[in-house]
C-alpha cells in the first residue's frame, strides 16, 4: 500500500514532465510527503531490502513534536539516503509508465477538470471505462 501511495504522490510531478516536458514547484508538498514515507519505510518499518528488519530511526517526544532521531553511524545514514532515493526513483518511474500507458485517460480527465473543476469517483470511472472500452457495471455492481 505504501508503494502505491508513493506512486500516487509522485504522479503529479510525473504528469508535468510528460505533458509539459518541464517541472514546476507545484508538486513540492507531494514530494516532501513521498520522501517522508519512503524514509519511514527504510528506517522504521523494516521495508528495505538493504536494511531489512533493522530499526534505524526512533521517534522522540511522540506527543510533542514527534521528532525522529537516527540510531546509526553517519555512513549508514548516507546509505539510508541512497535507499530512500532508490525507492523514490522506482516509484517515479512507475508513475511515469502508468501515465504514459494511460495518456488518453489523463488527457480526457484534464479536459473534464478544466470544464468542471471537480470530479466524482463515479465520473472518473465513467471516463476511464469509456476510454479503456470497459463496459459499465450492471446496476447491482455499481461503485
C-alpha positions as CSV (number, residue, x, y, z in Angstrom):
1,X,0.0,0.0,0.0
2,X,2.8,2.4,0.8
3,X,4.4,1.8,-2.6
4,X,1.2,2.6,-4.3
5,X,0.8,5.7,-2.2
6,X,4.3,6.8,-3.3
7,X,3.4,6.3,-6.9
8,X,0.3,8.4,-6.5
9,X,2.1,11.2,-4.7
10,X,4.7,11.3,-7.5
11,X,2.1,11.2,-10.2
12,X,1.6,15.0,-10.4
13,X,5.3,15.6,-10.9
14,X,5.4,12.8,-13.5
15,X,2.4,14.2,-15.3
16,X,4.0,17.7,-15.6
17,X,7.1,16.1,-17.1
18,X,5.1,14.0,-19.6
19,X,2.7,16.7,-20.7
20,X,4.8,19.9,-20.5
21,X,8.3,18.4,-20.6
22,X,9.2,20.5,-17.6
23,X,8.7,20.5,-13.8
24,X,7.4,23.3,-11.5
25,X,7.2,23.8,-7.8
26,X,3.6,22.5,-7.8
27,X,4.4,19.1,-6.6
28,X,6.7,20.2,-3.7
29,X,4.4,19.1,-0.9
30,X,3.7,15.7,-2.6
31,X,7.5,15.2,-2.9
32,X,8.0,16.1,0.7
33,X,5.3,13.6,1.8
34,X,6.7,10.9,-0.5
35,X,10.2,11.4,0.9
36,X,8.9,11.1,4.5
37,X,7.0,7.9,3.7
38,X,10.0,6.4,1.9
39,X,12.3,7.3,4.7
40,X,10.0,5.7,7.3
41,X,9.8,2.6,5.1
42,X,13.6,2.3,5.3
43,X,14.3,3.5,8.9
44,X,11.2,2.5,10.9
45,X,9.1,-0.1,9.1
46,X,11.7,-2.6,8.1
47,X,10.7,-2.4,4.4
48,X,14.1,-2.1,2.8
49,X,15.9,-5.0,1.2
50,X,19.2,-3.4,2.2
51,X,18.5,-2.9,5.9
52,X,15.7,-5.5,6.4
53,X,14.3,-5.5,9.9
54,X,16.8,-3.1,11.4
55,X,15.2,-0.1,13.1
56,X,17.4,2.9,12.2
57,X,15.3,5.7,13.5
58,X,13.2,6.3,16.6
59,X,10.6,8.9,17.4
60,X,11.4,11.1,20.4
61,X,8.7,13.2,22.1
62,X,6.0,11.3,20.3
63,X,3.3,13.5,21.9
64,X,5.0,16.8,21.4
65,X,6.8,17.5,18.0
66,X,7.3,13.8,17.0
67,X,10.9,14.5,16.0
68,X,12.9,11.5,14.8
69,X,16.5,10.6,15.6
70,X,18.7,8.3,13.6
71,X,20.2,5.4,15.5
72,X,23.1,4.7,13.2
73,X,26.6,5.9,12.0
74,X,26.9,8.7,9.5
75,X,28.0,6.3,6.8
76,X,24.8,4.3,7.4
77,X,22.7,7.5,7.3
78,X,24.2,8.2,3.8
79,X,23.2,4.6,2.8
80,X,19.7,5.3,4.1
81,X,19.5,8.4,1.9
82,X,20.6,6.3,-1.1
83,X,18.0,3.7,-0.3
84,X,15.2,6.3,0.0
85,X,16.3,7.8,-3.3
86,X,16.2,4.4,-4.9
87,X,12.6,3.8,-3.7
88,X,11.5,7.2,-4.9
89,X,13.1,6.8,-8.3
90,X,11.5,3.4,-8.8
91,X,8.1,4.8,-7.8
92,X,8.5,7.9,-10.0
93,X,9.4,5.6,-12.9
94,X,6.3,3.5,-12.3
95,X,4.2,6.7,-12.1
96,X,5.5,7.9,-15.5
97,X,4.9,4.4,-17.0
98,X,1.3,4.3,-15.8
99,X,0.6,7.8,-17.0
100,X,2.2,7.1,-20.4
101,X,0.1,3.9,-20.7
102,X,-3.0,5.8,-19.8
103,X,-2.2,9.1,-21.6
104,X,-5.7,9.3,-23.3
105,X,-7.4,8.8,-19.9
106,X,-5.2,11.5,-18.4
107,X,-5.9,14.0,-21.2
108,X,-9.7,13.3,-21.0
109,X,-9.7,13.8,-17.2
110,X,-7.8,17.0,-17.6
111,X,-10.3,18.3,-20.2
112,X,-13.1,17.3,-17.8
113,X,-11.5,19.1,-14.9
114,X,-10.8,22.2,-16.9
115,X,-14.6,22.4,-17.7
116,X,-16.0,21.3,-14.3
117,X,-13.1,21.9,-11.8
118,X,-14.0,18.9,-9.7
119,X,-14.7,15.2,-10.4
120,X,-16.5,12.5,-8.5
121,X,-15.4,8.9,-8.3
122,X,-18.3,7.9,-10.4
123,X,-17.5,10.4,-13.1
124,X,-13.8,9.4,-13.1
125,X,-14.7,5.7,-13.5
126,X,-17.2,6.5,-16.4
127,X,-14.4,8.4,-18.3
128,X,-11.9,5.6,-17.5
129,X,-14.2,2.8,-18.6
130,X,-15.2,4.7,-21.8
131,X,-11.6,5.2,-22.9
132,X,-10.5,1.7,-21.9
133,X,-13.5,0.1,-23.5
134,X,-14.7,-1.4,-20.3
135,X,-18.5,-1.8,-20.1
136,X,-20.4,-0.1,-17.3
137,X,-21.2,-2.4,-14.4
138,X,-24.7,-3.7,-14.0
139,X,-26.9,-1.7,-11.6
140,X,-26.3,-4.1,-8.7
141,X,-22.5,-4.0,-9.2
142,X,-22.1,-0.2,-9.4
143,X,-19.3,1.6,-7.5
